[in-house]
């Protein structure tokens, strides 16, 4: 299993694994703008 921030390149790299790919909301506590901290899309690719 791997995870990565959701971006166009990640979607392109793992496009052949759509059956085992999930997009989830991941909480990020680090941001230079405090009001923008929160959930971002994270790509999970499972190999099982």
Secondary structure by P-SEA (a helix, b strand, c coil): cccccccaaaaaaaccccccbbbbbbbbccccccccccbbbbbbbbcc
